[in-house]
Amino acid sequence: MALTGYDVEIDKPTAEKMQGKLAETIPGPATDEIAVVTKKYGVYAFVGMPEKDGANPATLYNSLAVFSPEGLVGSYRKMHLPPPEPHWATRGTKPFIVETPWGPVGCGICYDSYYFPELTRYYAAKGCRLYINSTALAHCHGEAAGTTTLEASVIQNGIYIASANLGGLDVENYFWGGSSIIGPGRKVRAPHYYAGSTFTAPNADESDMLTATIDLSLADRGVFHNNPLVGGTDWRPDKYIEMWQDVLSDPNYGM
């Protein structure tokens, strides 16, 4: 939510909330300017912002605008919305992968990453060795929601995660900070911090530019490779489809 800040003024109509006032289409004025910068410096950028639907301006998304050295690539619209985001945003419907010379990179936003491991796992199964987590994780969300789940995701999926979090006071909530680049270490199944810190580390709320060189060969994505001993991958999407279909047919689901 780089154009606005995160906190939601629930009592105001959407048009009067900062997200409603400052939302833009993608492409739009803000993304046009950012595209100039990524082209100039030959870099990728992932920028969180409220996105206005071009066909229906009353529909807004919590989105991640994605850029390459060629300019704007597209946007990921957050698929999972925690309270209080549904007061202004509509859920997105599909993942987003950007292709790079180093392989595909997956995109997620905050709640996607901490409570819905299906998304990160989808990206890893599709060959992503890096996952981008744009996030606004605050003190009110507790101490374990971010660090514990991201480190577990590194272990489970064998990928790197670059996570950028809001830090300090917004409208009413205080945000952890704790931006980081974490991934597989050279020790087996152990997450390693290549830059930054845990969300709750001292001075985590300070603003910094973090950089790291990572070795993508360490992102082995082990459970997604063929295991000849079982005649396939350890990960079993054919069986999970059956499980999820069973859930959807259960009359008690969603009650």
C-alpha positions as CSV (number, residue, x, y, z in Angstrom):
1,M,0.0,0.0,0.0
2,A,2.9,2.3,-0.9
3,L,0.6,5.0,-2.3
4,T,-1.6,5.4,0.8
5,G,-0.5,3.5,3.9
6,Y,-2.5,0.6,5.2
7,D,-4.9,1.3,8.0
8,V,-8.6,1.4,7.1
9,E,-10.9,4.1,8.3
10,I,-13.9,1.8,8.7
11,D,-16.6,4.4,9.4
12,K,-15.9,6.3,6.2
13,P,-17.5,5.4,2.8
14,T,-15.0,3.8,0.5
15,A,-14.8,6.9,-1.7
16,E,-13.7,8.9,1.3
17,K,-11.1,6.4,2.6
18,M,-7.5,7.1,1.6
19,Q,-7.6,3.9,-0.4
20,G,-10.6,5.1,-2.4
21,K,-9.2,8.6,-2.9
22,L,-5.8,7.5,-4.1
23,A,-6.4,4.3,-5.9
24,E,-5.2,4.2,-9.5
25,T,-5.6,2.0,-12.5
26,I,-2.7,-0.3,-13.5
27,P,-1.3,1.0,-15.8
28,G,-1.8,4.5,-14.5
29,P,0.1,7.7,-13.4
30,A,2.1,6.0,-10.6
31,T,3.0,2.9,-12.5
32,D,4.0,5.0,-15.5
33,E,6.6,6.9,-13.4
34,I,7.9,3.7,-11.7
35,A,8.3,2.0,-15.1
36,V,10.6,4.9,-16.2
37,V,12.9,4.1,-13.2
38,T,13.0,0.3,-13.7
39,K,13.9,0.8,-17.4
40,K,16.6,3.4,-16.5
41,Y,18.3,1.1,-14.0
42,G,17.5,-2.3,-15.4
43,V,15.8,-3.6,-12.3
44,Y,12.6,-5.4,-11.2
45,A,10.2,-3.7,-8.7
46,F,7.1,-4.9,-6.8
47,V,5.0,-2.1,-5.5
48,G,1.9,-2.5,-3.3
49,M,-1.0,-0.1,-4.1
50,P,-4.7,0.2,-4.2
51,E,-5.7,-0.6,-7.8
52,K,-8.8,0.8,-9.4
53,D,-10.5,-1.6,-11.9
54,G,-10.3,0.1,-15.3
55,A,-13.7,-1.3,-16.4
56,N,-15.5,-0.7,-13.1
57,P,-13.9,2.2,-11.1
58,A,-16.0,1.4,-8.0
59,T,-14.1,-1.9,-7.7
60,L,-10.8,-1.7,-5.9
61,Y,-8.1,-4.3,-5.2
62,N,-5.2,-4.5,-2.8
63,S,-2.6,-5.1,-5.6
64,L,1.0,-5.5,-6.3
65,A,2.2,-3.7,-9.4
66,V,5.1,-5.7,-11.0
67,F,7.8,-4.2,-13.1
68,S,10.8,-5.5,-15.1
69,P,13.7,-3.7,-16.9
70,E,11.2,-3.4,-19.8
71,G,8.6,-1.6,-17.7
72,L,5.2,-2.6,-16.3
73,V,4.5,-6.4,-16.4
74,G,1.1,-6.4,-14.8
75,S,-0.5,-6.7,-11.3
76,Y,-1.2,-9.3,-8.7
77,R,-4.6,-8.7,-7.0
78,K,-4.6,-10.0,-3.4
79,M,-6.6,-13.3,-3.3
80,H,-7.2,-13.4,0.5
81,L,-8.5,-10.4,2.4
82,P,-8.3,-10.2,6.2
83,P,-10.4,-7.8,8.3
84,P,-10.7,-4.9,7.7
85,E,-9.7,-5.0,4.0
86,P,-13.1,-6.1,2.7
87,H,-14.4,-2.7,3.8
88,W,-12.8,-1.3,0.6
89,A,-11.2,-4.1,-1.4
90,T,-12.4,-6.9,-3.6
91,R,-10.7,-10.3,-3.7
92,G,-8.4,-11.2,-6.6
93,T,-8.9,-14.5,-8.4
94,K,-5.6,-15.8,-9.6
95,P,-1.8,-16.0,-8.8
96,F,0.8,-14.0,-10.7
97,I,4.2,-15.2,-11.9
98,V,6.8,-12.9,-13.5
99,E,9.4,-14.5,-15.8
100,T,13.0,-13.5,-15.3
101,P,16.3,-14.6,-16.7
102,W,16.8,-16.5,-13.4
103,G,13.5,-18.3,-13.6
104,P,9.9,-17.5,-12.5
105,V,9.1,-15.4,-9.4
106,G,5.8,-15.7,-7.5
107,C,3.9,-12.8,-5.9
108,G,1.9,-12.6,-2.7
109,I,0.6,-10.0,-0.2
110,C,0.7,-10.4,3.5
111,Y,-2.3,-12.5,4.6
112,D,-1.7,-14.7,1.5
113,S,1.7,-15.6,2.8
114,Y,1.0,-16.2,6.5
115,Y,-2.3,-18.1,6.4
116,F,-2.6,-19.7,3.0
117,P,0.4,-21.9,2.2
118,E,-1.4,-23.1,-0.9
119,L,-0.3,-20.0,-2.8
120,T,3.4,-20.3,-2.0
121,R,3.3,-24.0,-2.7
122,Y,1.7,-23.4,-6.0
123,Y,4.5,-21.1,-7.0
124,A,7.2,-23.5,-5.9
125,A,5.5,-26.4,-7.9
126,K,5.5,-24.1,-10.9
127,G,9.3,-23.7,-10.6
128,C,9.6,-20.5,-8.6
129,R,12.7,-20.3,-6.5
130,L,11.8,-16.8,-5.2
131,Y,8.6,-15.5,-3.6
132,I,7.9,-11.8,-3.1
133,N,5.9,-10.9,0.0
134,S,4.6,-7.3,0.1
135,T,3.1,-6.9,3.6
136,A,1.7,-4.7,6.3
137,L,2.0,-6.8,9.5
138,A,1.3,-4.8,12.7
139,H,1.7,-5.4,16.4
140,C,-2.0,-6.2,16.7
141,H,-1.4,-9.3,14.5
142,G,0.8,-10.8,17.2
143,E,4.4,-11.9,17.4
144,A,4.3,-15.2,15.6
145,A,2.2,-14.6,12.5
146,G,5.1,-13.4,10.3
147,T,8.4,-14.9,11.3
148,T,7.1,-18.4,12.1
149,T,5.1,-18.8,8.9
150,L,7.8,-17.4,6.5
151,E,10.5,-19.5,8.1
152,A,8.3,-22.6,7.9
153,S,7.5,-21.8,4.2
154,V,11.3,-21.7,3.4
155,I,11.7,-25.1,5.0
156,Q,8.6,-26.7,3.4
157,N,9.1,-25.3,-0.1
158,G,12.8,-24.9,-0.4
159,I,12.6,-21.3,-1.8
160,Y,13.7,-17.8,-1.0
161,I,11.3,-15.1,0.3
162,A,11.9,-11.4,-0.1
163,S,9.6,-9.7,2.3
164,A,9.0,-5.9,2.6
165,N,6.9,-4.8,5.6
166,L,5.5,-1.5,6.7
167,G,7.3,-0.1,9.8
168,G,6.1,2.4,12.5
169,L,2.9,4.2,13.1
170,D,0.3,4.4,10.4
171,V,-3.2,5.9,11.1
172,E,-3.8,3.9,14.3
173,N,-1.7,0.7,14.2
174,Y,2.0,0.3,14.8
175,F,3.7,-2.0,12.2
176,W,6.6,-4.3,13.0
177,G,9.0,-3.5,10.1
178,G,11.3,-6.5,9.9
179,S,11.8,-6.5,6.1
180,S,14.1,-9.4,5.1
181,I,15.5,-11.7,2.5
182,I,15.4,-15.3,3.8
183,G,15.9,-18.6,2.2
184,P,17.6,-22.0,2.4
185,G,20.9,-22.1,4.2
186,R,23.7,-24.5,3.5
187,K,22.5,-26.5,6.5
188,V,19.7,-28.9,5.6
189,R,16.2,-27.5,6.0
190,A,17.3,-24.4,8.0
191,P,16.1,-20.9,7.0
192,H,18.8,-18.3,6.8
193,Y,18.5,-14.5,6.9
194,Y,20.6,-13.1,4.0
195,A,19.4,-9.5,4.9
196,G,17.2,-7.9,7.4
197,S,15.7,-9.5,10.5
198,T,12.8,-11.1,12.1
199,F,9.7,-8.9,12.5
200,T,10.2,-8.6,16.3
201,A,13.9,-7.9,16.4
202,P,15.1,-4.7,18.1
203,N,14.9,-1.7,15.8
204,A,13.1,-3.8,13.2
205,D,10.8,-0.8,12.5
206,E,13.7,1.3,11.1
207,S,13.6,2.0,7.4
208,D,16.5,0.5,5.4
209,M,17.4,-0.5,1.9
210,L,18.3,-4.1,2.1
211,T,20.3,-6.0,-0.5
212,A,21.7,-9.5,-0.7
213,T,23.2,-11.8,-3.3
214,I,21.5,-15.2,-3.1
215,D,22.5,-18.6,-4.6
216,L,19.4,-19.9,-6.3
217,S,20.9,-23.4,-6.5
218,L,20.2,-23.7,-2.8
219,A,16.4,-23.4,-3.6
220,D,16.1,-27.1,-4.3
221,R,12.2,-27.3,-4.1
222,G,12.8,-30.9,-3.0
223,V,9.3,-32.2,-2.6
224,F,8.4,-31.1,-6.1
225,H,11.0,-33.3,-7.8
226,N,10.5,-36.8,-9.0
227,N,11.2,-39.4,-6.4
228,P,11.8,-42.8,-8.2
229,L,11.3,-44.6,-4.9
230,V,7.6,-43.6,-4.9
231,G,7.1,-43.3,-8.7
232,G,6.4,-39.6,-8.7
233,T,6.8,-36.5,-6.5
234,D,6.5,-36.6,-2.8
235,W,4.0,-33.7,-3.2
236,R,0.6,-35.3,-4.4
237,P,-1.6,-32.8,-6.1
238,D,-3.7,-35.5,-7.7
239,K,-4.8,-36.6,-4.2
240,Y,-5.2,-33.1,-2.9
241,I,-7.7,-32.4,-5.7
242,E,-9.8,-35.3,-4.4
243,M,-9.5,-34.0,-0.9
244,W,-10.6,-30.4,-1.8
245,Q,-13.4,-31.7,-3.9
246,D,-14.6,-33.7,-0.9
247,V,-14.4,-30.5,1.2
248,L,-16.5,-28.6,-1.4
249,S,-19.1,-31.3,-1.5
250,D,-19.4,-31.3,2.3
251,P,-22.7,-29.6,3.3
252,N,-21.1,-28.4,6.6
253,Y,-18.2,-26.6,4.7
254,G,-18.4,-22.9,5.2
255,M,-21.1,-23.1,7.9
